[in-house]
Amino acid sequence: MDKMQLVSATKKLKHYVMEMDHIYEHARETGEEKDFYTVIKPFVDEVHFVLEEWGELAKKFIVTSHPKHLYIQQIDATIENIKEISVQAFFPKTSYSRFKHRLHSIHYILEKLHSEINENEFPQNF
């Protein structure tokens, strides 16, 4: 069950990260900032809910399965990066290079985790 939950949470985060990129591109094009309490906070809360579950499952996976080239520190950094860009995406004045660099780092870890899960035969409850 944990493996399926981790795969599901990873896919959800990939979707949210793609959505953050679209939100950021739209904000830069229009220069428009959204209302914090009606738009930004509900979105960030939704992402953080999935992120919390994902972080616990990803760390458990790393500790029990020992995938190559994937470490708990990378999961922690990814969690922090997602938390930051989930808010920054709504602000057109956010540094383009910093945002895109974080986005790239997040994509790399999510893809690496996803491929490690799929490449190896791990028990359902790792």
C-alpha positions as CSV (number, residue, x, y, z in Angstrom):
1,M,0.0,0.0,0.0
2,D,2.8,2.4,0.8
3,K,4.3,2.0,-2.7
4,M,1.0,2.9,-4.4
5,Q,0.6,5.9,-2.1
6,L,4.1,7.1,-2.9
7,V,3.5,6.7,-6.6
8,S,0.2,8.6,-6.3
9,A,1.6,11.4,-4.2
10,T,4.6,11.7,-6.6
11,K,2.3,12.0,-9.6
12,K,0.2,14.6,-7.8
13,L,3.3,16.7,-6.9
14,K,4.4,16.5,-10.6
15,H,1.0,17.9,-11.6
16,Y,1.2,20.6,-9.0
17,V,4.7,21.6,-10.0
18,M,3.6,21.8,-13.7
19,E,0.6,23.9,-12.6
20,M,3.0,26.2,-10.6
21,D,5.1,26.7,-13.7
22,H,2.0,27.7,-15.7
23,I,0.8,30.0,-12.9
24,Y,4.2,31.7,-12.8
25,E,4.4,32.1,-16.6
26,H,0.9,33.6,-16.6
27,A,1.8,36.0,-13.8
28,R,4.9,37.1,-15.6
29,E,3.0,37.7,-18.9
30,T,0.1,39.6,-17.3
31,G,1.9,41.2,-14.3
32,E,-1.1,40.3,-12.3
33,E,-0.9,39.3,-8.6
34,K,-3.6,37.1,-7.2
35,D,-5.4,37.6,-3.8
36,F,-3.5,35.9,-1.0
37,Y,-6.5,34.6,1.0
38,T,-8.8,33.6,-1.8
39,V,-6.4,32.2,-4.4
40,I,-2.8,31.7,-3.1
41,K,-3.4,30.3,0.4
42,P,-6.0,27.6,-0.6
43,F,-3.6,26.4,-3.4
44,V,-0.6,26.4,-1.1
45,D,-2.5,24.5,1.6
46,E,-3.6,21.9,-0.9
47,V,0.0,21.4,-2.1
48,H,1.4,21.3,1.5
49,F,-1.1,18.5,2.4
50,V,0.1,16.3,-0.4
51,L,3.7,17.3,0.2
52,E,3.6,16.2,3.8
53,E,2.4,12.8,2.9
54,W,4.9,12.5,0.1
55,G,7.8,13.5,2.3
56,E,7.1,10.9,4.9
57,L,6.6,8.2,2.3
58,A,9.6,9.2,0.2
59,K,11.9,9.2,3.3
60,K,10.5,5.8,4.4
61,F,11.2,4.5,0.9
62,I,14.8,5.7,0.9
63,V,15.5,4.3,4.4
64,T,14.1,0.9,3.6
65,S,15.0,0.4,0.0
66,H,18.3,2.2,-0.3
67,P,18.0,3.5,-3.9
68,K,21.2,4.6,-5.7
69,H,21.8,8.3,-5.9
70,L,18.8,9.3,-3.9
71,Y,19.1,10.6,-0.3
72,I,16.9,12.0,2.4
73,Q,18.6,15.4,2.2
74,Q,17.4,15.6,-1.4
75,I,13.8,14.9,-0.3
76,D,14.1,17.6,2.4
77,A,15.5,20.1,-0.2
78,T,12.7,19.2,-2.6
79,I,10.1,19.8,0.1
80,E,11.5,23.2,0.9
81,N,11.7,24.1,-2.8
82,I,8.1,23.1,-3.5
83,K,7.0,25.1,-0.4
84,E,8.8,28.2,-1.7
85,I,7.7,28.0,-5.4
86,S,4.1,27.2,-4.4
87,V,3.9,30.8,-3.1
88,Q,6.4,32.5,-5.5
89,A,4.6,31.3,-8.6
90,F,1.9,33.8,-8.0
91,F,4.2,36.8,-8.0
92,P,5.4,38.2,-11.3
93,K,8.5,39.8,-9.7
94,T,9.9,36.5,-8.6
95,S,13.3,35.9,-10.0
96,Y,13.0,34.0,-13.3
97,S,16.3,32.2,-13.0
98,R,15.8,31.2,-9.3
99,F,12.3,30.0,-9.9
100,K,13.3,27.9,-13.0
101,H,16.3,26.5,-11.2
102,R,14.2,25.3,-8.3
103,L,11.6,23.9,-10.7
104,H,14.3,22.0,-12.5
105,S,15.7,20.6,-9.2
106,I,12.2,19.5,-8.2
107,H,11.5,17.8,-11.5
108,Y,14.8,16.0,-11.3
109,I,14.1,14.5,-7.8
110,L,10.5,13.6,-8.6
111,E,11.6,11.9,-11.8
112,K,14.5,10.1,-10.1
113,L,12.2,8.9,-7.3
114,H,9.5,7.8,-9.7
115,S,12.1,5.8,-11.8
116,E,13.6,4.2,-8.7
117,I,10.2,3.0,-7.6
118,N,9.4,1.6,-11.1
119,E,12.8,0.1,-11.9
120,N,13.1,-2.0,-8.7
121,E,10.8,-4.6,-7.4
122,F,10.0,-3.4,-3.9
123,P,7.4,-4.9,-1.6
124,Q,4.1,-3.0,-1.5
125,N,4.8,-2.0,2.1
126,F,8.5,-1.1,1.9
